[in-house]
Amino acid sequence: MLKKGTFLYFYEDLDENSQIPRHIWAIENHVMLCKWVKSGNLENQYQITNRYTIWKSSDLERYRILDISPESYEQAGLTGLVTIGNVR
């Protein structure tokens, strides 16, 4: 079971050239994700939005879980910005 605050991206959200997600998502609950978009400051930094989507956690072949450091989780909660590691 995936928990609230877990970050992921859908394979369809990968930029074709760079293979870096155009945006990422954070799990809000078992049916809702919150969208995070590139912040413009760094290639791998994203900021929270007020956009949500419905999802099915059982569609495992559609997404990949991101490995976010504890420091990045803390940063996300305080600033609304998260830095992700290499997704390639």
CNS distance restraints for C-alpha pairs under 8 A (distance, minus, plus):
assign (resid   2 and name CA) (resid   6 and name CA) 6.93 0.50 0.50
assign (resid   2 and name CA) (resid  27 and name CA) 7.96 0.50 0.50
assign (resid   2 and name CA) (resid  57 and name CA) 7.88 0.50 0.50
assign (resid   3 and name CA) (resid  27 and name CA) 6.92 0.50 0.50
assign (resid   3 and name CA) (resid  29 and name CA) 7.46 0.50 0.50
assign (resid   4 and name CA) (resid  26 and name CA) 7.38 0.50 0.50
assign (resid   4 and name CA) (resid  27 and name CA) 4.91 0.50 0.50
assign (resid   4 and name CA) (resid  28 and name CA) 5.13 0.50 0.50
assign (resid   4 and name CA) (resid  29 and name CA) 5.81 0.50 0.50
assign (resid   5 and name CA) (resid  26 and name CA) 5.38 0.50 0.50
assign (resid   5 and name CA) (resid  27 and name CA) 5.17 0.50 0.50
assign (resid   5 and name CA) (resid  28 and name CA) 6.43 0.50 0.50
assign (resid   6 and name CA) (resid  26 and name CA) 5.48 0.50 0.50
assign (resid   6 and name CA) (resid  27 and name CA) 5.45 0.50 0.50
assign (resid   6 and name CA) (resid  65 and name CA) 7.42 0.50 0.50
assign (resid   6 and name CA) (resid  66 and name CA) 7.64 0.50 0.50
assign (resid   7 and name CA) (resid  24 and name CA) 6.93 0.50 0.50
assign (resid   7 and name CA) (resid  25 and name CA) 5.58 0.50 0.50
assign (resid   7 and name CA) (resid  26 and name CA) 4.41 0.50 0.50
assign (resid   7 and name CA) (resid  27 and name CA) 6.51 0.50 0.50
assign (resid   7 and name CA) (resid  65 and name CA) 6.11 0.50 0.50
assign (resid   7 and name CA) (resid  66 and name CA) 5.45 0.50 0.50
assign (resid   7 and name CA) (resid  67 and name CA) 7.70 0.50 0.50
assign (resid   7 and name CA) (resid  68 and name CA) 7.44 0.50 0.50
assign (resid   8 and name CA) (resid  24 and name CA) 5.90 0.50 0.50
assign (resid   8 and name CA) (resid  25 and name CA) 5.36 0.50 0.50
assign (resid   8 and name CA) (resid  26 and name CA) 6.39 0.50 0.50
assign (resid   8 and name CA) (resid  27 and name CA) 7.98 0.50 0.50
assign (resid   8 and name CA) (resid  63 and name CA) 6.65 0.50 0.50
assign (resid   8 and name CA) (resid  64 and name CA) 5.52 0.50 0.50
assign (resid   8 and name CA) (resid  65 and name CA) 4.28 0.50 0.50
assign (resid   8 and name CA) (resid  66 and name CA) 5.05 0.50 0.50
assign (resid   9 and name CA) (resid  13 and name CA) 6.77 0.50 0.50
assign (resid   9 and name CA) (resid  21 and name CA) 6.71 0.50 0.50
assign (resid   9 and name CA) (resid  23 and name CA) 7.22 0.50 0.50
assign (resid   9 and name CA) (resid  24 and name CA) 4.80 0.50 0.50
assign (resid   9 and name CA) (resid  25 and name CA) 5.93 0.50 0.50
assign (resid   9 and name CA) (resid  63 and name CA) 5.50 0.50 0.50
assign (resid   9 and name CA) (resid  64 and name CA) 5.60 0.50 0.50
assign (resid   9 and name CA) (resid  65 and name CA) 6.71 0.50 0.50
assign (resid   9 and name CA) (resid  66 and name CA) 7.30 0.50 0.50
assign (resid  10 and name CA) (resid  14 and name CA) 7.34 0.50 0.50
assign (resid  10 and name CA) (resid  24 and name CA) 7.61 0.50 0.50
assign (resid  10 and name CA) (resid  62 and name CA) 5.66 0.50 0.50
assign (resid  10 and name CA) (resid  63 and name CA) 4.10 0.50 0.50
assign (resid  10 and name CA) (resid  64 and name CA) 6.40 0.50 0.50
assign (resid  11 and name CA) (resid  62 and name CA) 5.99 0.50 0.50
assign (resid  11 and name CA) (resid  63 and name CA) 5.56 0.50 0.50
assign (resid  11 and name CA) (resid  64 and name CA) 7.20 0.50 0.50
assign (resid  12 and name CA) (resid  62 and name CA) 7.73 0.50 0.50
assign (resid  13 and name CA) (resid  21 and name CA) 5.44 0.50 0.50
assign (resid  13 and name CA) (resid  22 and name CA) 5.75 0.50 0.50
assign (resid  13 and name CA) (resid  23 and name CA) 6.64 0.50 0.50
assign (resid  13 and name CA) (resid  24 and name CA) 7.92 0.50 0.50
assign (resid  14 and name CA) (resid  18 and name CA) 7.92 0.50 0.50
assign (resid  14 and name CA) (resid  19 and name CA) 5.23 0.50 0.50
assign (resid  14 and name CA) (resid  20 and name CA) 5.38 0.50 0.50
assign (resid  14 and name CA) (resid  21 and name CA) 4.19 0.50 0.50
assign (resid  14 and name CA) (resid  22 and name CA) 5.94 0.50 0.50
assign (resid  15 and name CA) (resid  19 and name CA) 4.93 0.50 0.50
assign (resid  15 and name CA) (resid  20 and name CA) 5.51 0.50 0.50
assign (resid  15 and name CA) (resid  21 and name CA) 5.84 0.50 0.50
assign (resid  15 and name CA) (resid  22 and name CA) 5.97 0.50 0.50
assign (resid  19 and name CA) (resid  87 and name CA) 7.91 0.50 0.50
assign (resid  19 and name CA) (resid  88 and name CA) 6.80 0.50 0.50
assign (resid  20 and name CA) (resid  87 and name CA) 6.67 0.50 0.50
assign (resid  20 and name CA) (resid  88 and name CA) 7.43 0.50 0.50
assign (resid  22 and name CA) (resid  37 and name CA) 6.93 0.50 0.50
assign (resid  22 and name CA) (resid  38 and name CA) 6.80 0.50 0.50
assign (resid  23 and name CA) (resid  35 and name CA) 6.99 0.50 0.50
assign (resid  23 and name CA) (resid  36 and name CA) 5.68 0.50 0.50
assign (resid  23 and name CA) (resid  37 and name CA) 4.57 0.50 0.50
assign (resid  23 and name CA) (resid  38 and name CA) 6.18 0.50 0.50
assign (resid  23 and name CA) (resid  46 and name CA) 7.36 0.50 0.50
assign (resid  24 and name CA) (resid  35 and name CA) 6.05 0.50 0.50
assign (resid  24 and name CA) (resid  36 and name CA) 5.19 0.50 0.50
assign (resid  24 and name CA) (resid  37 and name CA) 6.55 0.50 0.50
assign (resid  24 and name CA) (resid  46 and name CA) 7.65 0.50 0.50
assign (resid  25 and name CA) (resid  33 and name CA) 5.87 0.50 0.50
assign (resid  25 and name CA) (resid  34 and name CA) 5.38 0.50 0.50
assign (resid  25 and name CA) (resid  35 and name CA) 4.64 0.50 0.50
assign (resid  25 and name CA) (resid  36 and name CA) 5.69 0.50 0.50
assign (resid  26 and name CA) (resid  33 and name CA) 5.46 0.50 0.50
assign (resid  26 and name CA) (resid  34 and name CA) 5.15 0.50 0.50
assign (resid  26 and name CA) (resid  35 and name CA) 6.64 0.50 0.50
assign (resid  26 and name CA) (resid  36 and name CA) 7.46 0.50 0.50
assign (resid  27 and name CA) (resid  32 and name CA) 6.43 0.50 0.50
assign (resid  27 and name CA) (resid  33 and name CA) 4.64 0.50 0.50
assign (resid  27 and name CA) (resid  34 and name CA) 6.43 0.50 0.50
assign (resid  28 and name CA) (resid  32 and name CA) 5.44 0.50 0.50
assign (resid  28 and name CA) (resid  33 and name CA) 5.26 0.50 0.50
assign (resid  28 and name CA) (resid  34 and name CA) 6.42 0.50 0.50
assign (resid  29 and name CA) (resid  33 and name CA) 7.14 0.50 0.50
assign (resid  30 and name CA) (resid  55 and name CA) 7.95 0.50 0.50
assign (resid  30 and name CA) (resid  56 and name CA) 7.68 0.50 0.50
assign (resid  30 and name CA) (resid  57 and name CA) 7.09 0.50 0.50
assign (resid  31 and name CA) (resid  54 and name CA) 5.38 0.50 0.50
assign (resid  31 and name CA) (resid  55 and name CA) 5.27 0.50 0.50
assign (resid  31 and name CA) (resid  56 and name CA) 6.28 0.50 0.50
assign (resid  31 and name CA) (resid  57 and name CA) 7.57 0.50 0.50
assign (resid  32 and name CA) (resid  52 and name CA) 6.63 0.50 0.50
assign (resid  32 and name CA) (resid  53 and name CA) 5.69 0.50 0.50
assign (resid  32 and name CA) (resid  54 and name CA) 4.62 0.50 0.50
assign (resid  32 and name CA) (resid  55 and name CA) 5.94 0.50 0.50
assign (resid  33 and name CA) (resid  52 and name CA) 5.48 0.50 0.50
assign (resid  33 and name CA) (resid  53 and name CA) 5.35 0.50 0.50
assign (resid  33 and name CA) (resid  54 and name CA) 6.29 0.50 0.50
assign (resid  33 and name CA) (resid  55 and name CA) 6.89 0.50 0.50
assign (resid  34 and name CA) (resid  48 and name CA) 7.59 0.50 0.50
assign (resid  34 and name CA) (resid  49 and name CA) 7.20 0.50 0.50
assign (resid  34 and name CA) (resid  50 and name CA) 7.18 0.50 0.50
assign (resid  34 and name CA) (resid  51 and name CA) 5.95 0.50 0.50
assign (resid  34 and name CA) (resid  52 and name CA) 4.56 0.50 0.50
assign (resid  34 and name CA) (resid  53 and name CA) 6.71 0.50 0.50
assign (resid  35 and name CA) (resid  48 and name CA) 6.40 0.50 0.50
assign (resid  35 and name CA) (resid  49 and name CA) 5.77 0.50 0.50
assign (resid  35 and name CA) (resid  50 and name CA) 7.24 0.50 0.50
assign (resid  35 and name CA) (resid  51 and name CA) 5.47 0.50 0.50
assign (resid  35 and name CA) (resid  52 and name CA) 5.89 0.50 0.50
assign (resid  35 and name CA) (resid  53 and name CA) 7.71 0.50 0.50
assign (resid  36 and name CA) (resid  46 and name CA) 5.67 0.50 0.50
assign (resid  36 and name CA) (resid  47 and name CA) 5.14 0.50 0.50
assign (resid  36 and name CA) (resid  48 and name CA) 4.37 0.50 0.50
assign (resid  36 and name CA) (resid  49 and name CA) 5.62 0.50 0.50
assign (resid  37 and name CA) (resid  46 and name CA) 5.04 0.50 0.50
assign (resid  37 and name CA) (resid  47 and name CA) 5.43 0.50 0.50
assign (resid  37 and name CA) (resid  48 and name CA) 6.59 0.50 0.50
assign (resid  37 and name CA) (resid  49 and name CA) 7.09 0.50 0.50
assign (resid  38 and name CA) (resid  42 and name CA) 7.93 0.50 0.50
assign (resid  38 and name CA) (resid  43 and name CA) 7.31 0.50 0.50
assign (resid  38 and name CA) (resid  44 and name CA) 7.33 0.50 0.50
assign (resid  38 and name CA) (resid  45 and name CA) 5.86 0.50 0.50
assign (resid  38 and name CA) (resid  46 and name CA) 4.20 0.50 0.50
assign (resid  38 and name CA) (resid  47 and name CA) 6.22 0.50 0.50
assign (resid  39 and name CA) (resid  45 and name CA) 5.77 0.50 0.50
assign (resid  39 and name CA) (resid  46 and name CA) 4.83 0.50 0.50
assign (resid  39 and name CA) (resid  47 and name CA) 5.40 0.50 0.50
assign (resid  39 and name CA) (resid  81 and name CA) 7.66 0.50 0.50
assign (resid  40 and name CA) (resid  45 and name CA) 7.53 0.50 0.50
assign (resid  40 and name CA) (resid  46 and name CA) 8.00 0.50 0.50
assign (resid  41 and name CA) (resid  45 and name CA) 6.93 0.50 0.50
assign (resid  44 and name CA) (resid  83 and name CA) 5.64 0.50 0.50
assign (resid  44 and name CA) (resid  84 and name CA) 5.52 0.50 0.50
assign (resid  44 and name CA) (resid  85 and name CA) 7.02 0.50 0.50
assign (resid  44 and name CA) (resid  86 and name CA) 7.96 0.50 0.50
assign (resid  45 and name CA) (resid  81 and name CA) 6.73 0.50 0.50
assign (resid  45 and name CA) (resid  82 and name CA) 5.60 0.50 0.50
assign (resid  45 and name CA) (resid  83 and name CA) 4.33 0.50 0.50
assign (resid  45 and name CA) (resid  84 and name CA) 6.42 0.50 0.50
assign (resid  46 and name CA) (resid  81 and name CA) 5.54 0.50 0.50
assign (resid  46 and name CA) (resid  82 and name CA) 5.33 0.50 0.50
assign (resid  46 and name CA) (resid  83 and name CA) 6.40 0.50 0.50
assign (resid  47 and name CA) (resid  80 and name CA) 5.50 0.50 0.50
assign (resid  47 and name CA) (resid  81 and name CA) 4.39 0.50 0.50
assign (resid  47 and name CA) (resid  82 and name CA) 6.40 0.50 0.50
assign (resid  48 and name CA) (resid  80 and name CA) 5.38 0.50 0.50
assign (resid  48 and name CA) (resid  81 and name CA) 6.54 0.50 0.50
assign (resid  59 and name CA) (resid  63 and name CA) 7.55 0.50 0.50
assign (resid  60 and name CA) (resid  64 and name CA) 7.68 0.50 0.50
assign (resid  66 and name CA) (resid  84 and name CA) 7.43 0.50 0.50
assign (resid  66 and name CA) (resid  87 and name CA) 7.52 0.50 0.50
assign (resid  67 and name CA) (resid  84 and name CA) 7.46 0.50 0.50
assign (resid  67 and name CA) (resid  85 and name CA) 7.22 0.50 0.50
assign (resid  68 and name CA) (resid  72 and name CA) 6.20 0.50 0.50
assign (resid  68 and name CA) (resid  73 and name CA) 6.71 0.50 0.50
assign (resid  68 and name CA) (resid  83 and name CA) 7.72 0.50 0.50
assign (resid  68 and name CA) (resid  84 and name CA) 5.95 0.50 0.50
assign (resid  68 and name CA) (resid  85 and name CA) 7.03 0.50 0.50
assign (resid  69 and name CA) (resid  73 and name CA) 6.45 0.50 0.50
assign (resid  70 and name CA) (resid  74 and name CA) 6.29 0.50 0.50
assign (resid  71 and name CA) (resid  75 and name CA) 6.15 0.50 0.50
assign (resid  72 and name CA) (resid  76 and name CA) 6.03 0.50 0.50
assign (resid  72 and name CA) (resid  82 and name CA) 5.56 0.50 0.50
assign (resid  72 and name CA) (resid  83 and name CA) 5.91 0.50 0.50
assign (resid  72 and name CA) (resid  84 and name CA) 7.56 0.50 0.50
assign (resid  73 and name CA) (resid  77 and name CA) 6.41 0.50 0.50
assign (resid  73 and name CA) (resid  82 and name CA) 6.90 0.50 0.50
assign (resid  74 and name CA) (resid  78 and name CA) 6.38 0.50 0.50
assign (resid  75 and name CA) (resid  79 and name CA) 5.77 0.50 0.50
assign (resid  75 and name CA) (resid  80 and name CA) 7.21 0.50 0.50
assign (resid  75 and name CA) (resid  81 and name CA) 6.40 0.50 0.50
assign (resid  75 and name CA) (resid  82 and name CA) 6.30 0.50 0.50
assign (resid  76 and name CA) (resid  80 and name CA) 4.70 0.50 0.50
assign (resid  76 and name CA) (resid  81 and name CA) 4.72 0.50 0.50
assign (resid  76 and name CA) (resid  82 and name CA) 4.81 0.50 0.50
assign (resid  77 and name CA) (resid  81 and name CA) 7.84 0.50 0.50
